[in-house]
Amino acid sequence: MLRAYNLEHPEDNSLAPWNRQYCKSKFPKYWEITFFILQCLDRNSRVLEVGCGLGAITSILCYLGYKNISSFEKNALLADNARRRIRRIFNRDIHIIASDYPSGNKYNCDVLILVNCAYGDVVQTKSEYLELLRMYYNSAGSPKYFLLEVIDDSYIQEDDEFPPYIRVNEKEVRELFPSCRIKSWETYRYPENKKSKTLYLIERL
């Protein structure tokens, strides 16, 4: 359904160039892994998604029948388009907030999703970035599950969009969430892909 919609609305690719990967017959690995994880969780879970873009991950939640979904997208134009896409594909009105997360607020969710987005523009050091990830988790009410995709520090190329201080390894993730069960999947690998990324499932015990 998502691929068919994307092919019918190529204008969205100019708004969000990364959306072109959802026009192909095989979706990116992080999308498939996120689908695999979410299909195993309780559909009544309260889900909070950070950085939903045009709603590619949101579409998984809708397809699987999750009932309580809130998404943040700081780009108001992307947020508006995501609402439209979800409404047309799934006939649902999802609570998509056109704002930075958490905007000084506290939330209480069961599943936090931060996938395919890295906010390196709001920090200047590795310690600040790790603290930002921890703050996202705490602001969501320390949920049972945290799906977190990061740029892996095995990626050592010069890249102004993804500076070294937002590149994270498994040891740092485990130190950030010491009392959690953690699984990981490689989602991108340089040079096959433009960067190297890892998706973590962080489960509070």
Stockholm file with secondary structure:
# STOCKHOLM 1.0

chainA/1-205         MLRAYNLEHPEDNSLAPWNRQYCKSKFPKYWEITFFILQCLDRNSRVLEVGCGLGAITSILCYLGYKNISSFEKNALLADNARRRIRRIFNRDIHIIASDYPSGNKYNCDVLILVNCAYGDVVQTKSEYLELLRMYYNSAGSPKYFLLEVIDDSYIQEDDEFPPYIRVNEKEVRELFPSCRIKSWETYRYPENKKSKTLYLIERL
#=GR chainA/1-205 SS CHHHHHHHCTTHHHHCGGGGGGGSSSCCHHHHHHHHHHTTSCTTSEEEEECCTTTHHHHHHHHHTCSEEEEECSSHHHHHHHHHHHHHHHSCCCEEECSCSSTTCCCCCSEEEECSCCCGGGCSSHHHHHHHHHHHHHHTTSCSEEEEEEEETTCCSCCSSSCGGGEECHHHHHHHSTTEEEEEEEEECTTTSSSCEEEEEEEEC
#=GC SS_cons         CHHHHHHHCTTHHHHCGGGGGGGSSSCCHHHHHHHHHHTTSCTTSEEEEECCTTTHHHHHHHHHTCSEEEEECSSHHHHHHHHHHHHHHHSCCCEEECSCSSTTCCCCCSEEEECSCCCGGGCSSHHHHHHHHHHHHHHTTSCSEEEEEEEETTCCSCCSSSCGGGEECHHHHHHHSTTEEEEEEEEECTTTSSSCEEEEEEEEC
//
